[in-house]
């Protein structure tokens, strides 16, 4: 992340629009981080998901055979998910308008911040509505019954927020609506694509942040307004491609710069994070213990009550209790330095036998 942020946001960054000699004469426009923040996190999540593999029972049965239909793993509380979405949405008003403080021209900071807030709201609302009703139509056509899905609405709004983050200061309000609407479609399509390729993204972070982070960066190259570019970056020589056509030109320097920025982010993150995740996986530090995963991390990692685990098989719970007791005993009598312990001694033997049976 520091290398990506420096390259795009620092005055000395090779992709920065504030560089004395900006790349392709304009530099990469990423006002609040569709590329720097969201694409970086999204591509990291993609490779983490590839290496980690799906949760048990999601796409394969206990014998490793593919399931005809993926098993749904719904969240525990839609109400808490909705609360989290609104908290994120509210936080975006500090994220996007707050980035106006980085502008050197103090006289326009307020105007830029207010415009960024309007663009942020319109794009989020547009993504929410499109994702909700597009999914409704698809469900109605497939199942013959219309069904509203709040999860799709929430992630659609987040997709719109991610997509407009790069250009919230340089796109007109109508363009923010278009960007958010397309983000809603992209989110739905990307979510289906991951399931098709059996990539288990538990919270749809990859469709929201990676796919719409990339879309947000590219959208600037299409919709950046000459008036807003002059106000924010004091340079309207290279603007959005659609505006270039209206000028009677086919100048796509800004769009080309945005594409180069996306390629740089993806290449750098893959080069750093892919070996890192491979190393973590090799050491066995990347995934929870199989039994702990079957019982659920709420219980095994976060201190949830074992007695309230109604959805977990009784044999798994009994094995987990036994493992926990044995680990507590082991902790009270640590082996001497230089000695090793067997599976029976560390508690894994009975547990593995239990699961095998």
N, C-alpha and C positions, 0 to 999 in steps of 0.2 A: 504493500500500500504506500509506504513513504516514497518509493521510487516513482510510482504512477502519479501520486499527488504532486511531486516536484516537477515531473516532466510536463504536466498540463497546467498547473496552477502557479508555479513559481515564475518570477520575472525572468529567470535564467533557463527555464525549461524549454527543451527543443520543440515542444508542441504548443507552448504557451502563446496566447494571443498578445500577451504583454511583452514578449521578447522584442529586443530592438530589431531583430531581423526574423519576423515570424515565419513559420513553416508555410510554404506556398503563398506567402504574402498576407496571410490572415491568421493562421494558427487554429488550434482546435477550440471550439466554443463548447464549454461544459460548465455552465454557470454555477450549479450547485452539486453536481456529482452523479449524473446518470451513468457516466462512464467510470469516473474516478472511484466512486463509492459502490454503486450497485452492480455494474458489470464486473468489477473486481471481485466482489463478494459472490456474485452469481456463478462465474466461471470456477471459482474455488469450490463452491457447493457442488457443481456438476461433477468435478473429478473426485471429490470426496465421496459422492454418492456412487460413482462408478466402482471405486475401489472397495467401499464399505459393503456394498451389496444390499439386497432388500431385507426388510424385517421378516422374521420367521412367520410363514403362513400367508404372506402377502401375495406372492406370485407362484410359490411352489408348495407342494404338500410335504409331509414329514419324510417322505422317501426321495424328495428332490425332483418329483415330476411336475411339469408346468400345470398350473390350474387353468381350466377353460376361461374362468372369469376371476379377476383379481379379488381378493378378500378385502372388503372395506374396513378401514381402521378409523372410525370417526373420533373426533375429539371429545373430551369429557363434558365440555360446557360451551354451547354456542353463545350464551350470554357473555361469558368471559372473553370469547374470541371477538365478539362485537365491541366490547369495551376496549380491548387491545387495539382494534382497528381505529376506533375514534381517538384513542390516545396517540397513535402513530400519525393520524391525519392532522391532529392538532399540533403535534411536534413538527410537522412539515412546514408550518408557518414560521417557525424559527429557522428551519433548515434552508428554505428557498428565499423568502424575503430577507432573512438575516444575512444572506450572502451579499446583499447590496452594500454592506459595510466595507467590502473589499474594493469598491470602486473608488478611484482616486478623486473623481469629481464630486465633491461633497454636495454641491447644489442639486444634483439629480438623484441622490441616494434615496430620498423619500419617495420620489415618483417611481423609481425603479422597484423599490420594495413593495409599494402598493400594487404595481402592475404584476409583479411576481406572485403576490397573494391571490389576485384575481385569476391569473392563469392556472395556479395550483388548484384552486377550488373548482374551476370549470373542467379541467382535465380529470380530476378525481371523480366528480359527479358523472361525467360522461362515461368513463370506464366502468363505473358501478352499474349504471343503467344498461349499457350495452351488454355487459357480461351477464347480468341477471336475466334480461329478456331474450337474449340469444340462446342461453342455456335452456330457458323455458320453452322456446320454440323447438329446440332439438329434442328435448325430453318428450314434448307432446307428439312430435312426429314419430319418435321411436316407440313410445309406450302407449300412446293414445290418451294420455292424461297429463294435463299441465301441472307442473310442480315448481314452485318457487324455491330456489336454493340460496339461502343467505350466505353460505360459504363462498359461492361464486360471486355474489354481490360484493362481499368484503374484499376478496382478492382482486376483483375487477377495479375497485377504487384504489387499492394499493398499486395496481399495475398502471393506472392513470397517473398516480403521483410520481412513480418512478420515471415514467416516460417523459413527463413535462419538466423534470428537475433540471435537465441540461439546458433547456431553452425557455424557461419560465420568464426570463427577462427580455427575450428578443423575439418572441412570437406574439402575434396579435391574438385577442380573445377567441376569435373564430377558429384560428389554427389550434389553440389549446383544446378546444372541443373536439376537433378532428383527431388530434394526437391521442387524446384520452379514449375516444371511440375505437380507434385502431388498436390501442393497447388492450382494450377489453377483448377484442377478437383474438389478438395474439396470445393473450393469457389462456383462453379456452383451448386454442389449437395446440399450444405448447404443452399444456397439462395432459391432453390426450396423447400427444406424441411421446411423452415420457412413459405413460402407461403402456403404450404400444411396444416400446423397447424395454419394458420391465425395469425401469429405473424408479426406485422407490423414494420419492421426495415427499416426506411426511407432511409438510406444510405448504407445498407448491412454491417454495422459495426460488427455484430455478426459473419457472415460467415468469414469475413476477419480476425478479431482479435481473436475471441474465438476459432473457429475451426482450423484455421491455426496457432494460438499461441500454441495450444495443439500439433498439428502435428509437429511444429518446435521443441518443447521440446523432443518429442518422436523420431524424426529423428536423434537427436544427439546420442541417445542410439543405433541407427542402423548404422550410418555412421561415427562416430568419428574416425579419423585416428590415429594410434599409433604415427606416426611421429609428427603430430600437437599437440596431447595431451602431448607428452613429451616436446615440445617446449613451449607451453602456460602454462600448469599446472604442468610440471616437474613430471609427473606420467603417465606411459603408462601400468600400471598393468591391468587396466580395461578399455577396449576401446569399440568401437561400435560392436554390436552383429555380424554383417557380417564379421568384421575383426577377431573377436574371432573364428569364424568358420574356417577362413583361417589359423589360428594358430593351428587348430586341437582341439580347446576347444569350449565348449558351454557356456562360462562365460557370463552371462547377468546381471552382477551387475550394470553396468552403466544404462542399459535400465530399470532395476527395480527401480533404484534411480530416474530416470526421471519420471516414472509412479507415484512413491510416491510423488514427487514434484508437479505434476499436481493435484493429489488428495488433497494434503495439500492446495494448492492455492484455488481450488474450494470450499473446505470445509470452509476455513477461510472467504473467501469473502461472501459466502452465509450466514454464521452465523452472519456477521456484517451488510451486506447491505440489506438483505431481510427484517428484522424487520424495518430498517430505511425507506425503501420505503413504507412499510405498514403504518408506522406512518405518513409519508408525505401525502399519499393518504387519510388516515383517516381525517387529518386536512384540506383536500381540497387544499393543496399547490402544488400538484404534476402535475396538468394539467391545461391548460389554460381554461378560461371561454368558454362555448359552442359557444356563438355568436362570440367571438374573433377568435375561431378556424375556424368557417364557413367563416368569412371575410378573414382570413389569418393573420398569425403573422407578415408578412412583414408590414402590415398596422397597426394592433392593437398594436404590441409591438415595432416595429422598426421605426415608423414614416413615413412609405410609404404613397404616395399620394392616397387619397380616390378617386379622380377623374380619376385615371388611372387604377382602378380595373375593367377591362373589363370582366374578367372571373367569377366575383362574382355576384350572383343574386341581382337585384336592391332592393328587399325587405329586404335582409340582410344588404345591404349598408345603406339603410334608417334607419333601426333599429339601426345600429351601430352609425350613426351620432347622432341619438336621445339619445342613451346611453351616448355618449361622451359629449354631451351638458349638460345633466343632471348631469353627474359626475363633470363637471367643475363648475356648479352652486353649487353643494353640497360642493365642495372644498372651495368655496368662503364664505360659511356660515356653518362651522363645528358645529355639535350638541354639546351641553354642556356635560360635563363629567357625566356619569351615565345614559344618555338617550340612547334610541335605535331608529333605523330608520326602516321603513317598506320598502317593495319592491318598492312601488310607490315613496317613498322619495329618495331611493338610485338609482333609474333609471332602476331597473330590471323589474318592473311591466310591463310597456309598451313594453319592449323588448321581454319578455317572451310571452306576448299576441300576439305580431307580429309574432313570430316564430310559435306559436301554430296555428295561422290562416293560 
